[in-house]
Amino acid sequence: MAKEKVVYVCTNCGQDSPKWVGKCPSCGAWNSYVEQVVRKESAVKQAISGSNGMKSKPMILSDIIGGEERRIDMRDDELNRVLGGGLVPGSLVLLGGEPGIGKSTLILQTVLRLPDKKVLYVSGEESAQQLKLRADRIKHNSSDCMIVCETSMEEIFTHIKNTSPDIVVIDSIQTISTEGIDSSPGSIVQIRECSASILKFAKESNIPVILIGHINKEGTIAGPKVLEHIVDTVIQFEGDQHYMYRILRSIKNRFGSTSELGIYEMRQDGLRQVSNPSELLLSQNHEGMSGVSIACAVEGIRPFLIETQALVSTAAYGMPQRSSTGFDLRRMNMLLAVLEKRVGFKLAQKDVFLNIAGGLKVNDPAIDLSVISAILSSNMDSDIELGLCMAGEVGLSGEIRPVNRIEQRIGEAQKLGFKQILIPKHNLQGLDTKNIKIEITPVKKVEEAFRILFG
């Protein structure tokens, strides 16, 4: 007779308790505890095993042989960059994103372009016929990819043992369940136990596993927070479905940087890598248009030029509107306060709308100078000279603060044919200008930049 145990689990953070409590002591959420029936027996151990039963032994740190991790080339420069150079054997990667954003398409087209790797694609959401229809739309090589539609953890380990794949893909972790736990798939206990068993399998077999995960209405990975702690890498696939661009960001990476960024373009035949995003993010011609400025931003190690658009109009109602798309609204309000206090532009009774073209979300403070330039350009109805871009962080006293990677920013602007770039004066120190053909204009304060831009 199976021994049953009832626990109460917080749906917000995954904290469990032997009895129901009103407020979670871990995350502070109210009325978030739900009842879960857990059966502890040998089946759980069998599900979690998937291993050869070898015991680990303590080792002295000096005896451990280090070196670079051997990586699997995914034949996708953008994905390789976000992963830190490729997929590490034995790693557990979690890919999350909005419904319909292209998570399954990205992984399927990637594994189909690995002809020298045997891939087992486990689908718990779609049928084999649906995956076949999607694969037919994608241009791919003759890959040794096997498809199985399964939601049982025990059966998945059986398929892995029978096929001996080089890479395992599970789509998605929220649909997988183990027989050793009496709760529905997608519950906190099921996700926690299944992900722990997959991690144990990946580390002991040295086979990399890619998990596809859902997100909740707040935009974070669905399930307990421990899921993100268990995996080695968490990457987020984001973008607006009304735009054709998709951004791949690394949130956690034990084998590389978390500041890397990959850009894709959604097309009928799958996702296309965007190797030079600057050319796509800039309008063809904005000559004679006010409220448009070009900023040189850096995401990870990639510099690219983006178009900042602003619209300033007289407030039709008593309370002026402040709206920002792709840029932090609180930071825009701070920049408006700097303009009013330090420069003397009265914008308190005007509506201000800001947009980063292309549907991007930019966190680089170096676009501050471009933001306030676009706002003043729209307010004065005066366009900014064509062929001019800028990079600089704006301080509360109105000074232009230095930014990082200034050489890469200047090089990107020069490569795209810009004639002049505004940079912080402090960035000139130690800057080698011998091979720079673009005109560099250093600025120290906001007023100085405005005199150059608008005379």
The 8 nearest C-alpha neighbors of each residue, nearest first, counted from 0:
[[1, 2, 3, 40, 38, 39, 41, 4],
 [2, 0, 3, 38, 40, 39, 4, 179],
 [1, 3, 38, 0, 39, 4, 40, 37],
 [4, 2, 38, 37, 1, 5, 36, 39],
 [3, 5, 37, 36, 38, 6, 2, 39],
 [6, 4, 36, 35, 37, 3, 34, 7],
 [7, 5, 17, 35, 34, 16, 8, 36],
 [6, 8, 34, 16, 33, 15, 32, 19],
 [7, 9, 15, 32, 33, 14, 13, 10],
 [8, 10, 32, 13, 31, 14, 11, 12],
 [11, 9, 31, 13, 12, 8, 32, 187],
 [10, 12, 9, 13, 31, 223, 28, 26],
 [11, 13, 223, 224, 14, 9, 10, 26],
 [14, 12, 223, 9, 10, 8, 11, 15],
 [15, 13, 9, 8, 12, 25, 16, 23],
 [16, 14, 8, 7, 9, 13, 6, 17],
 [15, 17, 7, 18, 6, 8, 19, 14],
 [18, 16, 6, 7, 15, 19, 5, 8],
 [19, 17, 16, 7, 20, 6, 5, 15],
 [18, 20, 7, 32, 21, 16, 17, 33],
 [21, 19, 22, 18, 23, 32, 30, 16],
 [20, 22, 30, 29, 23, 19, 32, 31],
 [23, 21, 29, 28, 20, 27, 30, 24],
 [22, 24, 27, 28, 25, 26, 29, 21],
 [25, 23, 27, 26, 22, 28, 14, 20],
 [24, 26, 23, 27, 14, 12, 28, 22],
 [27, 25, 28, 23, 24, 12, 11, 14],
 [26, 28, 23, 24, 22, 25, 29, 31],
 [29, 27, 23, 22, 26, 31, 30, 11],
 [28, 30, 22, 31, 21, 23, 27, 32],
 [31, 29, 21, 32, 22, 28, 20, 23],
 [30, 32, 9, 29, 10, 28, 33, 11],
 [33, 31, 9, 8, 7, 30, 10, 19],
 [34, 32, 7, 8, 9, 35, 31, 10],
 [33, 35, 7, 6, 8, 36, 5, 32],
 [36, 34, 6, 5, 7, 37, 182, 33],
 [35, 37, 5, 181, 4, 182, 6, 38],
 [36, 38, 4, 180, 181, 3, 5, 35],
 [39, 37, 3, 180, 2, 4, 179, 40],
 [40, 38, 37, 2, 43, 179, 3, 41],
 [41, 39, 42, 43, 38, 179, 1, 44],
 [40, 42, 44, 43, 45, 39, 179, 46],
 [43, 41, 45, 179, 44, 40, 46, 178],
 [44, 42, 179, 46, 41, 45, 40, 47],
 [43, 45, 47, 41, 42, 46, 48, 40],
 [44, 46, 42, 48, 43, 47, 41, 49],
 [47, 45, 43, 44, 153, 48, 42, 152],
 [46, 48, 196, 44, 45, 43, 49, 195],
 [47, 49, 50, 45, 46, 44, 196, 200],
 [48, 50, 200, 156, 47, 46, 51, 45],
 [51, 49, 48, 52, 200, 203, 204, 199],
 [50, 52, 53, 49, 203, 48, 204, 54],
 [51, 53, 50, 54, 48, 49, 203, 55],
 [54, 52, 51, 55, 50, 203, 56, 48],
 [55, 53, 52, 56, 51, 57, 203, 50],
 [54, 56, 53, 57, 58, 52, 203, 202],
 [55, 57, 58, 54, 53, 59, 63, 60],
 [58, 56, 55, 59, 60, 54, 63, 62],
 [59, 57, 60, 56, 62, 63, 61, 55],
 [58, 60, 62, 61, 63, 57, 56, 64],
 [59, 61, 62, 63, 58, 64, 57, 65],
 [60, 62, 59, 63, 64, 58, 65, 57],
 [63, 61, 59, 60, 64, 58, 65, 57],
 [64, 62, 60, 61, 65, 59, 58, 66],
 [65, 63, 62, 66, 61, 60, 67, 59],
 [66, 64, 63, 67, 68, 62, 61, 60],
 [67, 65, 68, 64, 69, 63, 70, 254],
 [66, 68, 69, 65, 70, 254, 87, 64],
 [69, 67, 70, 66, 87, 254, 88, 65],
 [68, 70, 87, 67, 71, 88, 86, 85],
 [69, 71, 87, 85, 86, 68, 72, 88],
 [70, 72, 86, 85, 73, 87, 69, 88],
 [71, 73, 85, 74, 70, 86, 79, 84],
 [72, 74, 75, 71, 85, 79, 109, 113],
 [75, 73, 72, 76, 112, 113, 109, 79],
 [74, 76, 73, 78, 77, 79, 109, 72],
 [77, 75, 79, 78, 80, 74, 272, 73],
 [76, 78, 261, 80, 79, 75, 81, 272],
 [79, 77, 81, 80, 75, 76, 82, 261],
 [80, 78, 85, 84, 76, 82, 77, 81],
 [79, 81, 83, 77, 84, 78, 82, 76],
 [80, 82, 78, 259, 83, 79, 260, 249],
 [83, 81, 79, 80, 85, 84, 78, 86],
 [84, 82, 255, 80, 81, 85, 79, 254],
 [85, 83, 79, 80, 82, 70, 86, 81],
 [84, 86, 79, 72, 70, 71, 82, 83],
 [85, 87, 71, 70, 88, 82, 72, 73],
 [86, 88, 70, 90, 71, 89, 69, 85],
 [89, 87, 207, 205, 90, 206, 86, 70],
 [88, 90, 205, 207, 206, 201, 202, 87],
 [89, 91, 207, 88, 87, 231, 92, 208],
 [90, 92, 208, 230, 231, 207, 209, 198],
 [93, 91, 232, 209, 210, 231, 233, 230],
 [92, 94, 210, 233, 211, 209, 232, 234],
 [95, 93, 211, 234, 235, 212, 233, 210],
 [96, 94, 212, 235, 213, 211, 236, 220],
 [95, 97, 236, 235, 237, 214, 213, 98],
 [96, 98, 100, 99, 214, 237, 95, 213],
 [99, 97, 100, 96, 213, 101, 214, 102],
 [98, 100, 101, 97, 102, 240, 96, 103],
 [99, 101, 97, 98, 102, 96, 240, 237],
 [102, 100, 104, 99, 103, 105, 236, 98],
 [103, 101, 105, 104, 100, 106, 96, 236],
 [102, 104, 106, 105, 101, 107, 170, 211],
 [105, 103, 101, 107, 102, 106, 108, 269],
 [104, 106, 102, 103, 108, 107, 101, 109],
 [107, 105, 109, 103, 104, 108, 110, 102],
 [108, 106, 104, 109, 110, 105, 103, 111],
 [107, 109, 111, 105, 106, 110, 104, 112],
 [110, 108, 106, 107, 112, 111, 105, 73],
 [109, 111, 112, 113, 107, 108, 106, 118],
 [112, 110, 142, 108, 109, 113, 139, 107],
 [113, 111, 140, 110, 139, 109, 114, 142],
 [112, 114, 110, 111, 116, 115, 142, 73],
 [115, 113, 142, 116, 141, 112, 143, 140],
 [114, 116, 113, 117, 142, 143, 112, 141],
 [117, 115, 113, 114, 165, 118, 143, 166],
 [116, 118, 164, 143, 165, 144, 166, 119],
 [119, 117, 144, 166, 164, 165, 167, 145],
 [118, 120, 145, 167, 164, 144, 146, 168],
 [119, 121, 168, 146, 145, 167, 118, 122],
 [122, 120, 169, 147, 148, 168, 170, 146],
 [123, 121, 148, 170, 124, 125, 169, 149],
 [122, 124, 150, 149, 174, 148, 170, 125],
 [125, 123, 122, 170, 126, 174, 171, 148],
 [126, 124, 122, 129, 123, 127, 130, 148],
 [125, 127, 129, 128, 148, 130, 124, 122],
 [126, 128, 130, 129, 131, 125, 146, 148],
 [127, 129, 131, 126, 130, 132, 125, 133],
 [130, 128, 132, 126, 131, 127, 125, 133],
 [129, 131, 133, 127, 128, 132, 134, 126],
 [130, 132, 128, 134, 129, 133, 127, 135],
 [133, 131, 129, 135, 130, 134, 128, 136],
 [134, 132, 130, 136, 131, 135, 129, 137],
 [133, 135, 131, 137, 136, 132, 130, 108],
 [134, 136, 132, 133, 137, 131, 138, 130],
 [137, 135, 268, 133, 134, 138, 132, 269],
 [138, 136, 268, 134, 135, 269, 139, 108],
 [137, 139, 136, 268, 140, 135, 108, 269],
 [140, 138, 112, 111, 137, 141, 108, 142],
 [139, 141, 112, 142, 111, 114, 138, 113],
 [142, 140, 114, 139, 143, 111, 112, 113],
 [143, 141, 114, 111, 144, 140, 113, 112],
 [142, 144, 117, 114, 118, 116, 145, 141],
 [145, 143, 118, 142, 117, 119, 146, 111],
 [144, 146, 119, 120, 118, 143, 147, 117],
 [147, 145, 120, 119, 121, 144, 127, 148],
 [146, 148, 121, 149, 122, 120, 145, 127],
 [149, 147, 122, 123, 121, 126, 127, 146],
 [148, 150, 123, 151, 147, 122, 121, 155],
 [149, 151, 175, 123, 174, 176, 152, 148],
 [152, 150, 154, 176, 153, 177, 175, 149],
 [153, 151, 177, 155, 154, 176, 175, 156],
 [152, 154, 156, 46, 151, 155, 157, 177],
 [155, 153, 157, 151, 156, 152, 158, 149],
 [156, 154, 152, 158, 157, 153, 151, 159],
 [155, 157, 159, 153, 154, 158, 49, 160],
 [156, 158, 154, 160, 155, 159, 161, 153],
 [159, 157, 155, 161, 160, 156, 162, 154],
 [160, 158, 156, 162, 157, 161, 163, 155],
 [159, 161, 157, 158, 163, 162, 156, 49],
 [160, 162, 158, 159, 163, 157, 156, 164],
 [161, 163, 159, 164, 160, 158, 119, 157],
 [164, 162, 160, 159, 161, 165, 117, 158],
 [165, 163, 117, 118, 166, 162, 119, 159],
 [164, 166, 117, 118, 116, 206, 163, 167],
 [167, 165, 118, 207, 164, 206, 208, 119],
 [166, 168, 208, 119, 118, 120, 209, 207],
 [169, 167, 209, 120, 208, 121, 210, 119],
 [170, 168, 121, 210, 171, 122, 209, 120],
 [171, 169, 122, 211, 123, 121, 172, 210],
 [170, 172, 211, 169, 173, 212, 174, 123],
 [171, 173, 175, 174, 212, 210, 170, 211],
 [174, 172, 185, 171, 175, 184, 190, 212],
 [173, 175, 184, 172, 123, 171, 185, 150],
 [176, 174, 150, 172, 173, 151, 184, 152],
 [177, 175, 184, 151, 189, 152, 150, 174],
 [176, 178, 152, 179, 151, 180, 153, 46],
 [179, 177, 180, 176, 42, 181, 151, 43],
 [178, 180, 43, 42, 177, 38, 181, 39],
 [181, 179, 37, 38, 178, 182, 177, 189],
 [182, 180, 37, 36, 38, 179, 183, 178],
 [183, 181, 180, 36, 35, 184, 186, 189],
 [182, 184, 186, 185, 181, 189, 176, 180],
 [185, 183, 176, 174, 186, 175, 189, 173],
 [184, 186, 173, 174, 190, 189, 183, 187],
 [187, 185, 189, 184, 188, 183, 190, 182],
 [186, 188, 190, 189, 222, 223, 191, 13],
 [187, 189, 191, 186, 190, 192, 182, 35],
 [188, 190, 192, 186, 191, 187, 176, 193],
 [191, 189, 193, 187, 188, 192, 194, 185],
 [190, 192, 188, 194, 189, 193, 187, 195],
 [191, 193, 195, 189, 194, 190, 188, 196],
 [194, 192, 196, 190, 195, 191, 189, 197],
 [193, 195, 197, 191, 196, 192, 190, 198],
 [194, 196, 198, 192, 193, 197, 191, 199],
 [195, 197, 47, 199, 193, 198, 194, 192],
 [198, 196, 194, 200, 199, 195, 201, 193],
 [199, 197, 195, 201, 200, 196, 194, 202],
 [200, 198, 196, 202, 197, 201, 203, 195],
 [199, 201, 197, 203, 198, 49, 202, 50],
 [202, 200, 89, 198, 206, 204, 205, 199],
 [203, 201, 89, 205, 199, 200, 204, 198],
 [202, 204, 200, 201, 205, 199, 50, 51],
 [203, 205, 206, 201, 202, 200, 89, 50],
 [89, 206, 204, 202, 201, 88, 203, 207],
 [205, 207, 89, 201, 204, 88, 165, 166],
 [208, 206, 89, 90, 88, 166, 201, 91],
 [207, 209, 167, 91, 168, 166, 92, 90],
 [210, 208, 168, 92, 91, 93, 169, 167],
 [211, 209, 93, 169, 92, 168, 94, 172],
 [212, 210, 171, 94, 170, 93, 95, 172],
 [213, 211, 95, 171, 172, 94, 210, 93],
 [212, 214, 221, 95, 220, 96, 215, 173],
 [213, 215, 220, 221, 219, 218, 96, 95],
 [214, 216, 221, 217, 218, 219, 220, 213],
 [215, 217, 218, 214, 219, 221, 97, 220],
 [216, 218, 215, 219, 214, 220, 221, 97],
 [219, 217, 216, 215, 214, 220, 97, 96],
 [218, 220, 214, 217, 215, 221, 216, 95],
 [221, 219, 214, 213, 95, 215, 222, 212],
 [222, 220, 214, 215, 213, 219, 223, 212],
 [221, 223, 187, 220, 224, 190, 226, 186],
 [222, 224, 13, 225, 12, 226, 187, 11],
 [225, 223, 226, 12, 227, 222, 13, 228],
 [224, 226, 228, 223, 227, 229, 191, 13],
 [227, 225, 229, 224, 228, 223, 191, 230],
 [228, 226, 225, 229, 230, 224, 233, 93],
 [229, 227, 225, 226, 230, 224, 231, 251],
 [228, 230, 226, 227, 225, 231, 195, 198],
 [229, 231, 91, 227, 232, 228, 92, 226],
 [232, 230, 91, 253, 92, 252, 90, 229],
 [231, 233, 252, 92, 251, 230, 93, 253],
 [234, 232, 93, 251, 250, 92, 94, 249],
 [235, 233, 249, 94, 248, 250, 93, 232],
 [234, 236, 95, 248, 96, 247, 94, 237],
 [237, 235, 247, 96, 246, 95, 248, 234],
 [238, 236, 246, 245, 96, 235, 247, 97],
 [237, 239, 245, 246, 240, 244, 236, 358],
 [238, 240, 241, 242, 358, 237, 245, 244],
 [239, 241, 242, 238, 100, 243, 99, 244],
 [242, 240, 239, 243, 238, 358, 244, 357],
 [243, 241, 239, 240, 244, 358, 357, 238],
 [242, 244, 265, 264, 245, 241, 240, 266],
 [245, 243, 264, 242, 263, 265, 238, 246],
 [246, 244, 238, 263, 262, 237, 264, 247],
 [245, 247, 262, 237, 261, 236, 238, 248],
 [246, 248, 236, 261, 235, 260, 262, 237],
 [249, 247, 260, 235, 234, 246, 250, 259],
 [248, 250, 234, 257, 251, 81, 233, 235],
 [251, 249, 233, 234, 257, 248, 235, 252],
 [252, 250, 233, 232, 249, 257, 253, 234],
 [253, 251, 232, 254, 255, 257, 231, 256],
 [252, 254, 231, 255, 232, 251, 256, 257],
 [255, 253, 252, 83, 256, 82, 87, 231],
 [256, 254, 83, 252, 253, 82, 257, 84],
 [255, 257, 258, 259, 83, 252, 254, 249],
 [256, 258, 249, 259, 250, 251, 252, 255],
 [259, 257, 299, 256, 249, 260, 298, 248],
 [260, 258, 299, 81, 257, 249, 256, 248],
 [259, 261, 248, 247, 81, 299, 298, 258],
 [260, 262, 77, 247, 246, 81, 78, 248],
 [261, 263, 246, 273, 245, 247, 272, 260],
 [264, 262, 272, 245, 273, 271, 244, 270],
 [263, 265, 244, 271, 243, 270, 245, 266],
 [266, 264, 270, 243, 269, 244, 271, 263],
 [267, 265, 269, 268, 270, 264, 271, 243],
 [266, 268, 269, 265, 136, 270, 137, 271],
 [269, 267, 137, 136, 266, 138, 270, 265],
 [270, 268, 266, 137, 267, 265, 271, 104],
 [269, 271, 265, 264, 266, 263, 272, 105],
 [270, 272, 264, 263, 273, 265, 269, 266],
 [271, 273, 263, 274, 262, 264, 270, 77],
 [274, 272, 263, 262, 275, 276, 271, 264],
 [273, 275, 272, 276, 262, 77, 76, 263],
 [276, 274, 277, 273, 278, 279, 303, 272],
 [275, 277, 279, 278, 273, 280, 274, 303],
 [278, 276, 304, 303, 280, 279, 275, 281],
 [277, 279, 276, 280, 281, 275, 415, 304],
 [278, 280, 276, 277, 281, 275, 282, 357],
 [281, 279, 277, 305, 357, 278, 276, 356],
 [282, 280, 279, 306, 278, 305, 277, 283],
 [283, 281, 284, 285, 280, 306, 279, 278],
 [282, 284, 281, 285, 278, 279, 280, 286],
 [283, 285, 282, 286, 281, 385, 287, 288],
 [284, 286, 288, 287, 282, 283, 291, 385],
 [287, 285, 288, 284, 385, 382, 384, 383],
 [286, 288, 382, 285, 289, 383, 381, 384],
 [289, 287, 382, 285, 286, 291, 290, 381],
 [288, 290, 382, 377, 381, 376, 380, 291],
 [289, 291, 377, 373, 376, 309, 308, 374],
 [292, 290, 308, 373, 289, 307, 309, 288],
 [291, 293, 307, 373, 369, 306, 294, 383],
 [294, 292, 306, 388, 305, 307, 369, 389],
 [295, 293, 389, 369, 305, 366, 304, 388],
 [294, 296, 304, 390, 303, 408, 389, 305],
 [297, 295, 303, 302, 304, 294, 363, 366],
 [296, 298, 302, 301, 299, 303, 300, 363],
 [299, 297, 301, 300, 260, 302, 259, 296],
 [298, 300, 259, 258, 301, 260, 297, 257],
 [299, 301, 298, 297, 302, 259, 258, 404],
 [302, 300, 298, 297, 299, 303, 260, 259],
 [303, 301, 297, 296, 408, 407, 298, 411],
 [304, 302, 277, 296, 295, 297, 301, 276],
 [303, 305, 295, 277, 294, 296, 293, 306],
 [306, 304, 294, 280, 293, 281, 295, 307],
 [305, 307, 293, 356, 281, 292, 355, 308],
 [306, 308, 355, 292, 291, 293, 354, 370],
 [307, 309, 291, 354, 290, 353, 373, 355],
 [310, 308, 353, 290, 374, 373, 352, 354],
 [309, 311, 352, 377, 351, 290, 312, 353],
 [312, 310, 351, 378, 350, 377, 349, 352],
 [313, 311, 350, 349, 314, 310, 351, 378],
 [312, 314, 349, 350, 315, 348, 311, 319],
 [313, 315, 349, 350, 319, 316, 348, 312],
 [316, 314, 313, 317, 319, 350, 318, 349],
 [317, 315, 314, 318, 319, 320, 313, 350],
 [316, 318, 319, 315, 314, 348, 320, 349],
 [317, 319, 316, 320, 314, 348, 315, 350],
 [320, 318, 350, 314, 349, 348, 317, 321],
 [321, 319, 350, 351, 322, 318, 314, 349],
 [322, 320, 351, 352, 350, 319, 323, 328],
 [323, 321, 352, 353, 320, 351, 328, 324],
 [322, 324, 353, 328, 326, 354, 352, 325],
 [325, 323, 354, 326, 353, 355, 322, 360],
 [324, 326, 360, 355, 359, 361, 354, 323],
 [327, 325, 324, 323, 361, 360, 328, 355],
 [326, 328, 330, 329, 331, 323, 325, 362],
 [329, 327, 331, 330, 323, 326, 332, 322],
 [330, 328, 332, 331, 327, 333, 334, 326],
 [329, 331, 333, 327, 332, 328, 334, 326],
 [332, 330, 328, 334, 333, 329, 335, 327],
 [331, 333, 335, 329, 330, 334, 328, 336],
 [332, 334, 330, 336, 331, 335, 329, 337],
 [333, 335, 337, 331, 336, 332, 330, 338],
 [336, 334, 332, 338, 337, 333, 331, 339],
 [335, 337, 333, 339, 334, 338, 340, 332],
 [338, 336, 334, 340, 335, 339, 341, 395],
 [339, 337, 342, 335, 336, 341, 340, 344],
 [338, 340, 343, 344, 336, 337, 345, 342],
 [339, 341, 337, 338, 343, 336, 342, 344],
 [342, 340, 337, 338, 343, 339, 397, 396],
 [341, 343, 338, 339, 344, 340, 446, 337],
 [342, 344, 339, 340, 341, 345, 338, 337],
 [345, 343, 339, 338, 342, 346, 340, 375],
 [346, 344, 339, 347, 343, 348, 338, 349],
 [345, 347, 349, 348, 344, 339, 335, 350],
 [346, 348, 349, 345, 319, 339, 350, 335],
 [349, 347, 346, 319, 314, 313, 350, 345],
 [350, 348, 313, 314, 346, 312, 319, 347],
 [349, 351, 320, 319, 314, 312, 311, 313],
 [350, 352, 311, 321, 310, 320, 349, 322],
 [351, 353, 322, 310, 309, 323, 321, 311],
 [354, 352, 309, 323, 308, 324, 322, 310],
 [353, 355, 324, 308, 323, 356, 307, 325],
 [354, 356, 307, 325, 306, 324, 359, 308],
 [357, 355, 306, 358, 354, 307, 280, 359],
 [356, 358, 359, 280, 355, 242, 244, 279],
 [357, 359, 356, 355, 242, 325, 239, 360],
 [360, 358, 357, 325, 361, 355, 356, 238],
 [361, 359, 325, 326, 362, 358, 355, 324],
 [360, 362, 363, 326, 325, 359, 355, 296],
 [361, 363, 364, 360, 326, 327, 298, 325],
 [362, 364, 365, 361, 296, 366, 297, 298],
 [365, 363, 366, 392, 367, 362, 391, 393],
 [366, 364, 391, 392, 390, 363, 367, 402],
 [365, 367, 369, 364, 368, 294, 390, 391],
 [368, 366, 370, 392, 369, 365, 393, 364],
 [369, 367, 391, 370, 366, 371, 372, 392],
 [368, 370, 372, 366, 294, 367, 371, 292],
 [371, 369, 367, 373, 372, 368, 366, 374],
 [370, 372, 374, 373, 368, 369, 375, 367],
 [373, 371, 369, 375, 370, 374, 376, 368],
 [372, 374, 290, 376, 291, 370, 292, 309],
 [375, 373, 371, 309, 377, 372, 376, 290],
 [376, 374, 378, 372, 377, 373, 379, 371],
 [375, 377, 290, 373, 381, 379, 289, 374],
 [376, 378, 290, 380, 289, 374, 375, 379],
 [379, 377, 375, 311, 376, 380, 374, 312],
 [378, 380, 381, 376, 377, 375, 289, 382],
 [381, 379, 377, 289, 378, 376, 382, 290],
 [382, 380, 376, 289, 379, 377, 383, 453],
 [381, 383, 289, 288, 287, 376, 384, 380],
 [384, 382, 452, 385, 292, 381, 376, 289],
 [383, 385, 387, 386, 382, 452, 286, 287],
 [384, 386, 387, 286, 383, 285, 417, 382],
 [387, 385, 417, 418, 384, 419, 388, 416],
 [388, 386, 419, 385, 420, 417, 384, 418],
 [389, 387, 293, 420, 294, 421, 419, 386],
 [388, 390, 421, 420, 294, 422, 295, 369],
 [391, 389, 365, 422, 295, 366, 294, 421],
 [390, 392, 365, 368, 423, 422, 399, 402],
 [391, 393, 365, 400, 367, 364, 399, 368],
 [392, 394, 399, 367, 398, 400, 397, 368],
 [395, 393, 398, 397, 396, 399, 400, 392],
 [394, 396, 397, 337, 393, 398, 333, 334],
 [397, 395, 394, 398, 341, 337, 393, 340],
 [396, 398, 394, 395, 445, 444, 341, 393],
 [397, 399, 444, 394, 396, 393, 443, 445],
 [400, 398, 393, 444, 443, 392, 423, 391],
 [399, 401, 392, 393, 423, 398, 391, 394],
 [402, 400, 423, 426, 425, 391, 392, 399],
 [401, 403, 391, 365, 405, 400, 392, 404],
 [402, 404, 405, 401, 426, 365, 406, 297],
 [405, 403, 406, 407, 408, 402, 297, 300],
 [404, 406, 408, 407, 403, 409, 402, 426],
 [407, 405, 409, 408, 404, 410, 430, 431],
 [408, 406, 410, 405, 409, 404, 411, 302],
 [409, 407, 405, 411, 410, 406, 302, 295],
 [408, 410, 412, 406, 407, 411, 413, 405],
 [409, 411, 407, 413, 408, 412, 414, 406],
 [410, 412, 414, 408, 413, 409, 407, 415],
 [413, 411, 409, 415, 414, 410, 417, 408],
 [412, 414, 410, 416, 411, 415, 417, 437],
 [415, 413, 411, 412, 416, 410, 417, 409],
 [416, 414, 412, 413, 417, 411, 278, 277],
 [415, 417, 413, 414, 418, 412, 386, 437],
 [418, 416, 386, 412, 413, 419, 415, 387],
 [417, 419, 437, 386, 438, 387, 416, 420],
 [418, 420, 438, 387, 437, 417, 439, 386],
 [421, 419, 388, 389, 439, 387, 440, 422],
 [420, 422, 389, 440, 441, 439, 390, 388],
 [421, 423, 441, 390, 391, 389, 442, 440],
 [424, 422, 442, 401, 441, 425, 426, 399],
 [423, 425, 441, 442, 443, 426, 427, 422],
 [424, 426, 427, 423, 401, 428, 400, 443],
 [427, 425, 428, 424, 423, 401, 422, 430],
 [428, 426, 430, 425, 424, 429, 441, 423],
 [429, 427, 426, 430, 425, 424, 431, 423],
 [428, 430, 427, 431, 426, 432, 425, 406],
 [431, 429, 427, 428, 432, 426, 406, 405],
 [430, 432, 433, 429, 434, 435, 427, 406],
 [431, 433, 435, 434, 430, 436, 439, 427],
 [434, 432, 435, 431, 436, 430, 437, 438],
 [435, 433, 432, 436, 431, 437, 410, 413],
 [436, 434, 432, 433, 437, 410, 413, 438],
 [435, 437, 434, 438, 413, 433, 432, 418],
 [436, 438, 418, 419, 435, 413, 439, 417],
 [437, 439, 419, 418, 420, 440, 436, 435],
 [438, 440, 420, 419, 421, 437, 441, 422],
 [439, 441, 421, 420, 422, 438, 442, 419],
 [442, 440, 424, 422, 423, 421, 439, 443],
 [443, 441, 424, 423, 448, 444, 447, 422],
 [442, 444, 399, 424, 423, 398, 447, 441],
 [445, 443, 398, 399, 447, 446, 397, 442],
 [444, 446, 448, 447, 397, 398, 449, 399],
 [447, 445, 449, 448, 444, 450, 342, 397],
 [446, 448, 450, 444, 445, 449, 442, 451],
 [449, 447, 445, 451, 446, 450, 442, 452],
 [448, 450, 452, 446, 451, 447, 453, 445],
 [451, 449, 454, 447, 453, 448, 452, 446],
 [452, 450, 448, 449, 454, 453, 447, 446],
 [453, 451, 449, 450, 454, 448, 383, 384],
 [452, 454, 450, 449, 451, 383, 381, 376],
 [453, 450, 451, 452, 449, 448, 447, 381]]
